[in-house]
Amino acid sequence: MVVESVEFRSWIKARFEAAHKVARHLGKCRELHGHTYIVEVAVSSREVNELNMVIDFEELRSKLSEVLKIIDHKYLNEVLQEENVTAEFLALFIYRELSKRLPQGIKLAVVRVYENPDYWAEVMCSDR
């Protein structure tokens, strides 16, 4: 179903635990520490499927879980081979990995990564 000139967005949220450090940071973040990260993901489409969905939430959750398994309960600097793993870096990593797993016609619109309730970074699709 195509509806006027709208864009549909579906969101899910997930959590994972991991440790990291920001090597050249001037504050305490240069030391090894951990977070309970929250990830919010939005996918978008100009139309919905025969069930009036952009994508089934469980299908999207499953695909996001595949990506998060790579980094959950890991030392991020080592797993991602990056000296400074930041929320921005994680958002881009998740964006790239999840984009590969989505069905054709569904765009990954936003990936947000929260280090805590007050601090987050996001990556947004800019090809629209």
N, CA, C and O of each residue as an XYZ file, in Angstrom:
512
protein
N       0.849     -1.176      0.000
C       0.000      0.000      0.000
C       0.893      1.237      0.000
O       1.761      1.375      0.862
N       0.692      2.112     -0.935
C       1.391      3.395     -0.978
C       0.402      4.462     -0.536
O      -0.726      4.514     -1.026
N       0.826      5.307      0.388
C      -0.052      6.336      0.935
C       0.559      7.697      0.667
O       1.620      8.030      1.194
N      -0.124      8.486     -0.164
C       0.324      9.838     -0.494
C       1.839      9.900     -0.611
O       2.464      9.027     -1.214
N       2.415     10.930     -0.035
C       3.859     11.058     -0.094
C       4.411     11.008      1.326
O       5.001     11.967      1.824
N       4.200      9.874      1.950
C       4.653      9.689      3.328
C       5.783      8.668      3.369
O       6.052      7.960      2.398
N       6.422      8.621      4.509
C       7.438      7.611      4.769
C       7.063      6.927      6.078
O       6.804      7.588      7.084
N       7.036      5.617      6.056
C       6.761      4.842      7.263
C       8.080      4.565      7.976
O       9.095      4.292      7.335
N       8.058      4.636      9.304
C       9.227      4.267     10.109
C       8.790      3.323     11.211
O       7.772      3.534     11.870
N       9.572      2.290     11.395
C       9.363      1.342     12.491
C      10.623      1.327     13.342
O      11.740      1.283     12.825
N      10.427      1.365     14.653
C      11.539      1.451     15.605
C      11.591      0.217     16.496
O      10.557     -0.354     16.844
N      12.801     -0.189     16.861
C      12.983     -1.168     17.933
C      14.113     -0.678     18.833
O      14.891      0.205     18.469
N      14.176     -1.275     20.012
C      15.185     -0.916     20.999
C      15.800     -2.208     21.528
O      15.107     -3.214     21.681
N      17.100     -2.178     21.806
C      17.791     -3.338     22.373
C      18.891     -2.841     23.308
O      19.241     -1.661     23.319
N      19.425     -3.781     24.093
C      20.512     -3.457     25.019
C      21.669     -4.420     24.804
O      21.486     -5.549     24.349
N      22.860     -3.950     25.142
C      24.007     -4.843     25.223
C      25.005     -4.260     26.216
O      24.993     -3.064     26.507
N      25.859     -5.124     26.722
C      26.881     -4.745     27.694
C      28.239     -4.847     27.020
O      28.492     -5.789     26.269
N      29.107     -3.888     27.282
C      30.447     -3.953     26.712
C      31.375     -2.990     27.448
O      30.936     -2.079     28.150
N      32.675     -3.225     27.261
C      33.704     -2.366     27.846
C      34.496     -1.706     26.722
O      34.612     -2.244     25.621
N      35.032     -0.539     27.024
C      35.861      0.174     26.053
C      36.688      1.227     26.766
O      36.551      1.443     27.971
N      37.541      1.870     26.004
C      38.242      3.053     26.493
C      38.469      3.982     25.313
O      38.482      3.560     24.157
N      38.647      5.245     25.630
C      38.918      6.256     24.609
C      40.347      6.733     24.887
O      40.572      7.611     25.720
N      41.288      6.146     24.184
C      42.714      6.238     24.514
C      43.234      7.663     24.674
O      43.997      7.926     25.604
N      42.856      8.568     23.821
C      43.408      9.923     23.891
C      42.496     10.909     24.626
O      42.721     12.118     24.587
N      41.487     10.394     25.283
C      40.564     11.243     26.040
C      41.306     11.860     27.225
O      42.141     11.200     27.844
N      41.011     13.104     27.540
C      41.698     13.785     28.635
C      41.108     13.451     30.004
O      41.752     13.687     31.026
N      39.910     12.912     30.034
C      39.257     12.590     31.295
C      39.336     11.112     31.628
O      40.176     10.381     31.104
N      38.444     10.691     32.509
C      38.481      9.316     33.001
C      38.066      8.284     31.952
O      38.270      7.088     32.162
N      37.497      8.711     30.845
C      37.089      7.762     29.794
C      38.279      7.105     29.102
O      38.102      6.153     28.342
N      39.488      7.602     29.356
C      40.668      6.949     28.769
C      40.960      5.624     29.472
O      41.706      4.795     28.951
N      40.371      5.424     30.658
C      40.534      4.164     31.396
C      39.477      3.163     30.936
O      38.402      3.541     30.471
N      39.803      1.898     31.073
C      38.858      0.840     30.728
C      37.615      0.954     31.612
O      37.726      1.035     32.835
N      36.440      0.961     30.993
C      35.180      1.032     31.724
C      34.078      0.415     30.870
O      34.281      0.144     29.686
N      32.929      0.196     31.466
C      31.848     -0.454     30.733
C      30.558      0.333     30.756
O      30.386      1.274     31.532
N      29.655     -0.080     29.880
C      28.335      0.532     29.784
C      27.291     -0.544     29.538
O      27.584     -1.605     28.987
N      26.082     -0.252     29.953
C      24.912     -0.952     29.446
C      24.386     -0.055     28.339
O      23.674      0.916     28.596
N      24.739     -0.386     27.119
C      24.350      0.421     25.967
C      22.898      0.144     25.596
O      22.427     -0.988     25.705
N      22.206      1.164     25.166
C      20.876      1.013     24.580
C      20.988      1.440     23.123
O      21.570      2.477     22.803
N      20.423      0.624     22.257
C      20.447      0.894     20.820
C      19.011      1.049     20.345
O      18.169      0.192     20.614
N      18.732      2.127     19.647
C      17.442      2.326     18.984
C      17.688      2.346     17.488
O      18.617      2.989     16.999
N      16.841      1.633     16.780
C      16.990      1.493     15.336
C      15.660      1.816     14.679
O      14.612      1.346     15.123
N      15.698      2.617     13.623
C      14.502      2.895     12.821
C      14.767      2.472     11.384
O      15.797      2.802     10.797
N      13.810      1.734     10.835
C      13.852      1.406      9.410
C      12.717      2.155      8.736
O      11.712      2.481      9.368
N      12.883      2.425      7.450
C      11.859      3.203      6.759
C      11.578      2.644      5.378
O      12.394      1.953      4.769
N      10.387      2.975      4.915
C       9.965      2.585      3.576
C       8.844      3.520      3.147
O       8.126      4.070      3.981
N       8.704      3.691      1.859
C       7.607      4.499      1.321
C       6.305      3.706      1.301
O       5.228      4.271      1.114
N       6.412      2.401      1.494
C       5.204      1.573      1.492
C       5.327      0.469      2.523
O       6.419      0.156      2.998
N       4.195     -0.110      2.856
C       4.156     -1.241      3.775
C       3.843     -2.505      2.987
O       3.395     -2.444      1.842
N       4.083     -3.639      3.610
C       3.856     -4.916      2.928
C       2.387     -5.336      3.018
O       1.528     -4.565      3.447
N       2.124     -6.563      2.607
C       0.741     -7.067      2.596
C       0.132     -7.167      3.992
O      -1.086     -7.278      4.128
N       0.974     -7.128      5.035
C       0.483     -7.128      6.414
C       0.428     -5.716      6.994
O       0.208     -5.537      8.192
N       0.629     -4.716      6.137
C       0.656     -3.307      6.555
C       1.801     -3.005      7.520
O       1.651     -2.222      8.458
N       2.951     -3.643      7.271
C       4.158     -3.435      8.076
C       5.303     -3.008      7.169
O       5.354     -3.384      5.997
N       6.214     -2.227      7.716
C       7.482     -1.992      7.024
C       8.278     -3.293      7.075
O       8.771     -3.776      6.056
N       8.393     -3.845      8.271
C       9.047     -5.129      8.525
C       8.476     -5.647      9.837
O       8.117     -4.861     10.713
N       8.391     -6.941      9.974
C       7.942     -7.521     11.240
C       8.959     -7.155     12.327
O      10.164     -7.302     12.123
N       8.482     -6.684     13.467
C       9.385     -6.280     14.544
C      10.323     -7.413     14.950
O      11.502     -7.176     15.214
N       9.810     -8.640     15.001
C      10.646     -9.776     15.403
C      11.737    -10.060     14.379
O      12.845    -10.444     14.753
N      11.447     -9.881     13.111
C      12.474    -10.056     12.083
C      13.569     -9.004     12.243
O      14.756     -9.314     12.148
N      13.163     -7.766     12.486
C      14.136     -6.698     12.686
C      14.955     -6.949     13.948
O      16.172     -6.762     13.950
N      14.287     -7.375     15.022
C      14.994     -7.673     16.276
C      16.024     -8.783     16.062
O      17.141     -8.709     16.574
N      15.644     -9.800     15.311
C      16.558    -10.910     15.039
C      17.798    -10.429     14.287
O      18.916    -10.834     14.606
N      17.603     -9.581     13.306
C      18.728     -9.066     12.523
C      19.628     -8.162     13.376
O      20.852     -8.211     13.260
N      19.017     -7.343     14.227
C      19.811     -6.512     15.124
C      20.570     -7.384     16.123
O      21.722     -7.093     16.443
N      19.944     -8.438     16.613
C      20.610     -9.347     17.556
C      21.845     -9.986     16.945
O      22.852    -10.174     17.628
N      21.775    -10.322     15.656
C      22.948    -10.875     14.961
C      24.124     -9.907     15.043
O      25.263    -10.315     15.267
N      23.838     -8.636     14.862
C      24.891     -7.616     14.899
C      25.400     -7.434     16.326
O      26.609     -7.373     16.553
N      24.484     -7.348     17.281
C      24.894     -7.088     18.662
C      25.682     -8.249     19.260
O      26.488     -8.038     20.166
N      25.468     -9.468     18.774
C      26.245    -10.618     19.259
C      27.740    -10.420     19.020
O      28.564    -10.958     19.761
N      28.084     -9.670     18.015
C      29.499     -9.403     17.702
C      30.160     -8.597     18.815
O      31.352     -8.762     19.073
N      29.395     -7.725     19.479
C      29.979     -6.782     20.438
C      29.478     -6.950     21.874
O      30.031     -6.334     22.785
N      28.461     -7.754     22.094
C      27.892     -7.918     23.437
C      28.883     -8.613     24.372
O      29.467     -9.640     24.027
N      29.059     -8.038     25.552
C      29.964     -8.557     26.578
C      31.386     -8.726     26.052
O      32.067     -9.704     26.360
N      31.815     -7.761     25.259
C      33.154     -7.803     24.678
C      33.925     -6.532     25.044
O      33.351     -5.529     25.468
N      35.240     -6.614     24.866
C      36.103     -5.439     24.961
C      36.123     -4.836     23.564
O      36.793     -5.355     22.671
N      35.401     -3.759     23.376
C      35.127     -3.209     22.051
C      36.379     -2.780     21.289
O      36.460     -2.985     20.078
N      37.345     -2.195     21.972
C      38.560     -1.750     21.284
C      39.254     -2.924     20.599
O      39.805     -2.784     19.507
N      39.218     -4.072     21.251
C      39.860     -5.257     20.696
C      39.028     -5.872     19.571
O      39.549     -6.144     18.489
N      37.751     -6.087     19.821
C      36.875     -6.738     18.835
C      36.749     -5.901     17.566
O      36.762     -6.444     16.461
N      36.627     -4.595     17.717
C      36.438     -3.715     16.563
C      37.756     -3.155     16.027
O      37.772     -2.411     15.047
N      38.853     -3.519     16.675
C      40.192     -3.093     16.259
C      40.265     -1.580     16.052
O      40.696     -1.086     15.010
N      39.825     -0.872     17.088
C      39.796      0.593     17.041
C      40.319      1.129     18.366
O      39.931      0.651     19.432
N      41.192      2.114     18.298
C      41.778      2.695     19.503
C      40.745      3.460     20.329
O      40.764      3.401     21.558
N      39.854      4.169     19.663
C      38.873      4.998     20.359
C      37.459      4.617     19.931
O      36.928      5.140     18.952
N      36.869      3.707     20.675
C      35.496      3.288     20.392
C      34.564      4.231     21.143
O      34.521      4.237     22.374
N      33.827      5.021     20.385
C      32.895      6.004     20.937
C      31.467      5.604     20.570
O      31.258      4.662     19.806
N      30.500      6.312     21.109
C      29.102      6.059     20.742
C      28.895      6.304     19.249
O      28.140      5.581     18.599
N      29.561      7.316     18.709
C      29.461      7.598     17.274
C      30.021      6.439     16.447
O      29.425      6.023     15.454
N      31.168      5.932     16.871
C      31.794      4.813     16.167
C      30.886      3.583     16.207
O      30.712      2.901     15.197
N      30.307      3.303     17.384
C      29.400      2.157     17.516
C      28.157      2.325     16.655
O      27.709      1.371     16.017
N      27.601      3.524     16.632
C      26.406      3.758     15.810
C      26.708      3.482     14.340
O      25.893      2.873     13.647
N      27.860      3.917     13.861
C      28.239      3.670     12.471
C      28.490      2.185     12.215
O      28.087      1.657     11.179
N      29.151      1.515     13.153
C      29.386      0.070     13.016
C      28.055     -0.673     12.906
O      27.875     -1.495     12.009
N      27.129     -0.385     13.814
C      25.822     -1.053     13.799
C      25.073     -0.708     12.518
O      24.452     -1.580     11.911
N      25.124      0.543     12.105
C      24.466      0.975     10.867
C      24.969      0.153      9.677
O      24.175     -0.376      8.898
N      26.278      0.054      9.548
C      26.853     -0.675      8.408
C      26.501     -2.158      8.445
O      26.133     -2.740      7.424
N      26.614     -2.762      9.616
C      26.355     -4.201      9.733
C      24.877     -4.534      9.546
O      24.538     -5.506      8.870
N      24.004     -3.735     10.137
C      22.570     -4.006     10.024
C      22.064     -3.728      8.613
O      21.193     -4.443      8.117
N      22.593     -2.707      7.966
C      22.177     -2.388      6.591
C      22.359     -3.576      5.657
O      21.537     -3.802      4.768
N      23.422     -4.327      5.852
C      23.703     -5.499      5.009
C      22.654     -6.595      5.158
O      22.479     -7.418      4.259
N      21.962     -6.604      6.282
C      21.053     -7.695      6.607
C      19.583     -7.399      6.295
O      18.736     -8.284      6.421
N      19.280     -6.183      5.896
C      17.883     -5.803      5.673
C      17.396     -6.235      4.297
O      18.163     -6.248      3.334
N      16.108     -6.591      4.208
C      15.539     -6.938      2.902
C      15.566     -5.742      1.951
O      15.569     -4.587      2.377
N      15.585     -6.042      0.679
C      15.571     -4.994     -0.341
C      14.319     -4.129     -0.171
O      13.239     -4.637      0.128
N      14.477     -2.830     -0.363
C      13.352     -1.906     -0.259
C      13.175     -1.304      1.120
O      12.374     -0.387      1.301
N      13.919     -1.814      2.098
C      13.840     -1.273      3.458
C      15.156     -0.575      3.761
O      16.229     -1.169      3.658
N      15.057      0.687      4.135
C      16.238      1.492      4.446
C      16.414      1.595      5.952
O      15.443      1.713      6.700
N      17.649      1.547      6.376
C      17.962      1.822      7.766
C      18.027      3.337      7.903
O      18.932      3.973      7.361
N      17.076      3.915      8.620
C      16.954      5.371      8.696
C      17.810      5.973      9.802
O      18.478      6.986      9.596
N      17.790      5.339     10.992
C      18.483      5.896     12.153
C      19.024      4.764     13.012
O      18.366      3.740     13.194
N      20.222      4.957     13.534
C      20.768      4.109     14.601
C      21.224      5.045     15.703
O      22.060      5.920     15.479
N      20.671      4.858     16.901
C      21.082      5.633     18.079
C      21.750      4.693     19.062
O      21.285      3.574     19.283
N      22.835      5.150     19.646
C      23.532      4.385     20.675
C      23.644      5.265     21.915
O      24.258      6.331     21.887
N      23.036      4.794     23.005
C      23.076      5.501     24.286
C      24.136      4.863     25.177
O      24.122      3.651     25.396
N      25.055      5.677     25.691
C      25.979      5.200     26.721
C      25.303      5.252     28.083
O      25.584      4.430     28.956
N      24.428      6.203     28.256
C      23.597      6.329     29.458
C      22.386      7.168     29.049
O      22.328      7.643     27.915
N      21.422      7.360     29.947
C      20.208      8.082     29.538
C      20.434      9.510     29.039
O      19.590     10.059     28.330
N      21.564     10.113     29.404
C      21.819     11.505     29.039
C      22.754     11.702     27.854
O      22.834     12.804     27.312
N      23.466     10.649     27.441
C      24.468     10.767     26.373
C      24.222      9.742     25.291
O      24.144      8.544     25.560
N      24.099     10.227     24.046
C      23.937      9.312     22.924
C      24.463      9.947     21.651
O      24.686     11.154     21.566
N      24.651      9.080     20.666
C      25.045      9.525     19.323
C      24.172      8.780     18.335
O      23.673      7.694     18.627
N      23.990      9.368     17.165
C      23.181      8.688     16.159
C      23.766      8.875     14.774
O      24.458      9.850     14.482
N      23.462      7.909     13.941
C      23.799      7.949     12.526
C      22.480      7.895     11.781
O      21.615      7.078     12.095
N      22.327      8.768     10.788
C      21.094      8.816     10.001
C      21.414      8.618      8.526
O      22.438      9.086      8.029
N      20.527      7.922      7.842
C      20.652      7.760      6.399
C      20.472      9.131      5.755
O      19.546      9.865      6.102
N      21.341      9.473      4.832
C      21.243     10.798      4.212
C      20.921     10.735      2.722
O      21.052     11.741      2.024
N      20.504      9.575      2.223
C      20.240      9.461      0.779
C      18.791      9.714      0.408
O      18.370      9.355     -0.692
N      18.027     10.314      1.287
C      16.613     10.582      0.986
C      16.408     12.034      0.692
O      15.285     12.456      0.416
